[in-house]
Amino acid sequence: MTTATVTADVRSCVGTDASEDIQWARELIDRQPPGPAFRAEELLAKAPELRESAAAVVEICFEEYSRRVAAGEVVDAAEFSARFPHVHEELEEQFRVIDYFRRNSTLAAMLAAQLPEDVWPRAGDSVEGYELLEELGGGALSRVFLAREPELGDRLVVVKLCDRGRAEACTLGQLDHPRIVPIHAVREDRRRGLTLIAMRFVSRSTLHDVAERLFADGRRPTSAAELGETVRRLNSPSIAPGEGADPASEAWSGSYEQAIARLGLQLTEGLSFVHSRGVLHCDIKPSNVLLTPAGDALLLDFNLARRLDASTGRLGGTPPYM
């Protein structure tokens, strides 16, 4: 398996971030002519606002790297990442992952198994009675949407469409806990061959989103209120007046360190409950933790979960966290 193939395969199995900045970066990338002449600095010069989003910069940088490698060029990873000092650590981590899977190509091929792009519905489609409003994220084997449920007063829900999702639905159905996103229903989209899992909509901001926004300027926050305000801003498109919590309320009081300790305790409570039910999550990472405006941390995405007594489990995940 070539380095170019491994690069493409590993990138395909990493979960995606559907933030506006990432979507904008991808739209700009898609407008560029194909080939290795692509340069990240030139694209960022056309959209300097994207420099404030580390994830968007990494996306654009990695597009250049992937194109040059695919064209047969030998790219020095250290020299490449040094061109982008504010995201060099993120890029170097990606390069370490690619190098590992290049040396373990069988594992890379197993991780890269994915469904064709045309299988997935898009925002604006109606699937099994749910109107898909906005894609929130996803990975090689799933897509997550903010959706409306007309049969129940047009309430907002989160709809996850995934390959072989019955097991995840069964796992979630057994886990009733305040620190785990509750499930409403499971249905089969037989035309696409996908499982649809409908869950209560509690937030649109993951720990990944919040951390990226909080540290965008390189400054370390000092108060819990800063964290609460970031969560509120990320959720503002979906929060009606009066909903959620005031970032100055008790949920977001005290220092930044105290807020992180409270959220860490909540996640520990959730994981302790999951383990007490004989289940391993197997995919803990910032993008699988929701933070609500009310100051709650919840676990989501049990697609890779397995029972403690299982001899084997489904292989997958985001390589740097595996």
C-alpha positions as CSV (number, residue, x, y, z in Angstrom):
1,M,0.0,0.0,0.0
2,T,1.5,3.4,-1.1
3,T,1.9,6.4,1.2
4,A,-0.6,8.3,-0.9
5,T,-3.2,5.5,-0.5
6,V,-2.6,5.3,3.3
7,T,-2.8,9.1,3.5
8,A,-6.2,9.1,1.8
9,D,-7.5,6.0,3.7
10,V,-6.5,7.3,7.1
11,R,-8.0,10.7,6.4
12,S,-11.2,9.1,5.3
13,C,-11.7,7.2,8.6
14,V,-11.2,10.3,10.8
15,G,-14.4,11.8,12.0
16,T,-15.4,15.1,10.4
17,D,-16.3,18.4,11.9
18,A,-19.2,20.1,10.2
19,S,-18.6,23.6,11.6
20,E,-19.2,26.5,9.4
21,D,-15.4,27.2,9.1
22,I,-14.7,23.6,8.1
23,Q,-17.5,23.7,5.5
24,W,-16.2,27.0,4.1
25,A,-12.7,25.5,3.9
26,R,-14.0,22.5,2.0
27,E,-16.0,24.7,-0.4
28,L,-12.9,26.7,-1.2
29,I,-10.8,23.5,-1.7
30,D,-13.4,22.1,-4.1
31,R,-13.1,25.3,-6.2
32,Q,-9.4,24.8,-6.7
33,P,-8.1,23.0,-9.8
34,P,-6.9,19.5,-9.2
35,G,-3.2,18.6,-8.9
36,P,-0.1,19.2,-6.7
37,A,0.1,22.9,-7.5
38,F,-2.3,23.6,-4.6
39,R,-0.8,25.7,-1.9
40,A,-2.3,26.3,1.5
41,E,-1.0,29.8,2.0
42,E,-2.5,31.0,-1.2
43,L,-5.9,29.7,-0.3
44,L,-5.7,31.1,3.3
45,A,-4.7,34.5,1.8
46,K,-8.1,34.5,-0.1
47,A,-9.9,33.8,3.2
48,P,-7.8,35.2,6.1
49,E,-10.8,34.8,8.5
50,L,-10.2,31.0,8.4
51,R,-6.8,31.4,10.0
52,E,-8.6,31.8,13.4
53,S,-10.0,28.2,13.0
54,A,-7.2,25.7,13.7
55,A,-9.3,22.8,12.3
56,A,-9.9,24.7,9.0
57,V,-6.2,25.5,8.7
58,V,-5.3,21.9,9.2
59,E,-7.9,20.8,6.7
60,I,-6.4,23.2,4.0
61,C,-2.8,22.3,4.9
62,F,-3.5,18.6,4.7
63,E,-5.2,19.0,1.3
64,E,-1.9,20.4,0.0
65,Y,0.1,17.6,1.6
66,S,-2.2,14.9,0.3
67,R,-2.1,16.2,-3.3
68,R,1.7,16.5,-3.3
69,V,2.1,12.9,-1.9
70,A,-0.5,11.6,-4.4
71,A,1.6,13.1,-7.2
72,G,4.6,11.1,-6.1
73,E,6.4,13.9,-4.3
74,V,8.4,13.2,-1.2
75,V,7.3,15.8,1.4
76,D,9.3,16.3,4.5
77,A,6.7,16.4,7.3
78,A,8.8,18.5,9.7
79,E,9.5,21.1,7.1
80,F,5.9,21.2,6.0
81,S,4.5,21.6,9.5
82,A,7.0,24.3,10.3
83,R,5.4,26.5,7.6
84,F,2.3,26.7,9.9
85,P,3.6,27.3,13.4
86,H,0.2,27.8,15.0
87,V,-1.0,24.4,14.0
88,H,2.3,22.5,13.7
89,E,1.5,20.2,16.6
90,E,-1.8,19.2,15.0
91,L,-0.1,18.5,11.7
92,E,2.7,16.6,13.2
93,E,0.2,14.4,15.0
94,Q,-1.5,13.6,11.7
95,F,1.9,12.8,10.1
96,R,2.7,10.4,13.0
97,V,-0.6,8.6,12.5
98,I,0.0,8.3,8.8
99,D,3.5,6.9,9.3
100,Y,2.1,4.4,11.8
101,F,-0.5,3.1,9.4
102,R,1.9,3.1,6.5
103,R,3.9,0.6,8.5
104,N,0.8,-1.3,9.4
105,S,-1.1,-1.2,6.1
106,T,-3.5,-4.1,6.9
107,L,-4.8,-2.2,9.9
108,A,-5.1,1.0,7.8
109,A,-7.2,-0.9,5.2
110,M,-9.5,-2.2,7.9
111,L,-10.0,1.2,9.3
112,A,-10.6,2.8,5.9
113,A,-13.7,0.7,5.1
114,Q,-16.4,3.2,4.3
115,L,-19.7,3.6,2.4
116,P,-20.0,5.4,-1.0
117,E,-20.7,9.1,-0.6
118,D,-23.9,8.9,-2.7
119,V,-25.4,6.6,0.0
120,W,-25.8,9.5,2.5
121,P,-28.7,11.9,2.5
122,R,-28.2,15.6,2.6
123,A,-29.7,18.6,4.5
124,G,-33.1,19.3,3.0
125,D,-34.0,15.6,2.6
126,S,-36.7,13.8,4.4
127,V,-35.8,10.4,5.9
128,E,-38.3,8.1,7.7
129,G,-40.5,11.0,8.8
130,Y,-37.6,13.3,9.8
131,E,-36.7,16.5,8.0
132,L,-33.0,16.9,7.9
133,L,-32.1,20.6,8.5
134,E,-28.3,20.7,8.9
135,E,-25.4,18.3,8.9
136,L,-23.6,18.5,12.3
137,G,-20.8,16.0,11.7
138,G,-20.0,12.4,11.1
139,G,-17.3,9.9,10.0
140,A,-16.7,7.1,7.5
141,L,-19.7,5.1,8.7
142,S,-22.2,7.7,10.0
143,R,-23.7,11.2,9.4
144,V,-25.3,13.3,12.1
145,F,-28.0,15.9,11.4
146,L,-30.1,18.4,13.2
147,A,-33.6,17.5,12.2
148,R,-37.3,18.4,12.7
149,E,-40.0,15.8,13.6
150,P,-43.3,17.0,12.1
151,E,-45.4,14.3,13.7
152,L,-44.5,15.6,17.2
153,G,-45.0,19.3,16.8
154,D,-41.9,20.0,14.7
155,R,-39.6,19.4,17.7
156,L,-35.9,19.5,17.1
157,V,-34.1,16.2,17.3
158,V,-30.7,14.8,16.4
159,V,-30.7,12.1,13.8
160,K,-27.8,9.8,13.3
161,L,-27.7,7.7,10.2
162,C,-25.1,4.9,10.3
163,D,-24.1,1.5,8.9
164,R,-25.1,-1.4,11.1
165,G,-26.4,0.9,13.8
166,R,-28.8,-1.5,15.5
167,A,-26.2,-2.6,18.0
168,E,-25.6,1.1,19.0
169,A,-29.3,1.6,19.4
170,C,-29.6,-1.4,21.6
171,T,-26.7,-0.3,23.7
172,L,-28.2,3.3,24.1
173,G,-31.6,1.9,25.0
174,Q,-30.1,0.2,28.1
175,L,-28.2,3.3,29.3
176,D,-30.6,5.7,31.0
177,H,-28.4,8.2,32.7
178,P,-28.2,12.1,32.9
179,R,-24.7,12.0,31.4
180,I,-25.7,10.0,28.3
181,V,-27.6,11.5,25.4
182,P,-31.1,9.8,25.5
183,I,-32.5,8.0,22.5
184,H,-36.0,8.5,21.1
185,A,-36.4,6.0,18.4
186,V,-34.6,3.6,15.9
187,R,-35.7,3.0,12.4
188,E,-34.4,1.4,9.2
189,D,-33.9,3.3,6.0
190,R,-34.1,0.2,3.8
191,R,-33.6,2.1,0.6
192,R,-30.2,3.3,1.7
193,G,-29.4,0.3,3.9
194,L,-28.8,2.6,6.9
195,T,-30.0,2.6,10.5
196,L,-31.6,5.8,11.7
197,I,-31.2,6.7,15.4
198,A,-33.2,9.7,16.7
199,M,-32.0,11.3,19.9
200,R,-33.0,14.2,22.0
201,F,-31.5,17.5,20.9
202,V,-29.6,18.9,23.9
203,S,-26.7,20.9,22.3
204,R,-24.8,21.5,19.1
205,S,-21.5,22.1,20.7
206,T,-19.0,19.4,21.4
207,L,-15.9,19.6,23.6
208,H,-13.9,19.7,20.4
209,D,-15.8,22.8,19.1
210,V,-15.6,24.6,22.4
211,A,-11.9,24.0,22.9
212,E,-11.1,25.1,19.3
213,R,-13.1,28.3,19.8
214,L,-11.7,29.0,23.3
215,F,-8.1,28.7,22.3
216,A,-8.3,30.3,18.9
217,D,-6.3,33.3,19.9
218,G,-3.7,31.3,21.9
219,R,-4.8,32.8,25.2
220,R,-5.7,30.5,28.1
221,P,-9.2,31.3,29.6
222,T,-9.3,32.3,33.3
223,S,-13.0,32.0,34.2
224,A,-15.8,29.5,33.9
225,A,-18.0,32.2,32.5
226,E,-15.8,32.4,29.4
227,L,-16.4,28.7,28.9
228,G,-20.2,29.1,29.4
229,E,-20.3,32.0,27.0
230,T,-18.5,30.0,24.3
231,V,-21.0,27.1,24.7
232,R,-23.9,29.6,24.5
233,R,-22.6,31.3,21.4
234,L,-22.1,27.9,19.6
235,N,-25.6,27.0,20.4
236,S,-27.2,30.3,19.7
237,P,-28.7,29.3,16.3
238,S,-30.8,26.6,18.0
239,I,-31.7,28.2,21.3
240,A,-35.0,30.0,21.7
241,P,-35.1,33.2,23.9
242,G,-35.1,32.2,27.5
243,E,-33.7,28.7,27.0
244,G,-30.4,27.4,28.3
245,A,-28.4,28.9,31.1
246,D,-26.9,32.4,31.7
247,P,-23.1,32.0,31.5
248,A,-23.0,34.0,34.6
249,S,-25.2,31.5,36.5
250,E,-24.0,29.0,39.1
251,A,-23.4,26.4,36.4
252,W,-20.6,28.6,35.0
253,S,-19.4,30.2,38.2
254,G,-15.8,30.2,39.5
255,S,-12.6,29.7,37.8
256,Y,-11.9,28.0,34.5
257,E,-10.2,25.2,36.3
258,Q,-13.2,24.7,38.6
259,A,-15.5,24.4,35.5
260,I,-13.2,21.8,33.9
261,A,-13.2,19.8,37.2
262,R,-17.0,19.9,37.3
263,L,-17.3,18.7,33.6
264,G,-14.6,16.0,34.3
265,L,-16.6,14.8,37.2
266,Q,-19.8,14.6,35.2
267,L,-18.0,12.5,32.5
268,T,-16.6,10.2,35.1
269,E,-20.1,9.7,36.4
270,G,-21.3,8.8,32.9
271,L,-18.4,6.4,32.2
272,S,-18.8,4.8,35.6
273,F,-22.4,4.1,34.9
274,V,-21.6,2.7,31.4
275,H,-19.0,0.4,32.9
276,S,-21.3,-0.8,35.7
277,R,-23.7,-2.0,32.9
278,G,-20.9,-4.0,31.4
279,V,-20.3,-1.7,28.4
280,L,-17.1,-0.1,27.0
281,H,-17.5,3.1,25.0
282,C,-14.3,2.5,23.0
283,D,-14.4,5.9,21.3
284,I,-13.8,8.6,23.9
285,K,-12.6,11.8,22.3
286,P,-13.5,15.6,22.5
287,S,-16.0,15.4,19.6
288,N,-17.9,12.7,21.4
289,V,-18.6,14.8,24.4
290,L,-21.5,17.3,24.3
291,L,-21.5,20.5,26.4
292,T,-24.9,22.1,27.0
293,P,-25.7,25.8,27.8
294,A,-26.9,24.6,31.2
295,G,-23.4,23.4,32.1
296,D,-23.8,19.6,31.5
297,A,-21.4,17.2,29.8
298,L,-22.9,14.2,28.1
299,L,-21.4,11.2,26.3
300,L,-22.6,10.4,22.8
301,D,-21.7,8.1,19.9
302,F,-21.7,4.5,21.0
303,N,-21.2,3.1,17.5
304,L,-18.0,1.3,18.6
305,A,-19.1,0.3,22.0
306,R,-18.9,-3.3,23.1
307,R,-19.7,-5.4,26.1
308,L,-16.9,-6.2,28.6
309,D,-17.5,-9.9,28.2
310,A,-17.2,-9.7,24.4
311,S,-14.1,-11.5,22.9
312,T,-14.0,-9.2,19.9
313,G,-15.2,-5.8,18.9
314,R,-15.7,-3.6,15.9
315,L,-12.4,-2.0,14.9
316,G,-12.6,1.7,14.2
317,G,-12.2,5.2,15.6
318,T,-10.1,8.3,15.2
319,P,-6.5,7.1,15.0
320,P,-4.9,9.7,17.4
321,Y,-7.3,8.7,20.1
322,M,-7.3,5.0,19.6
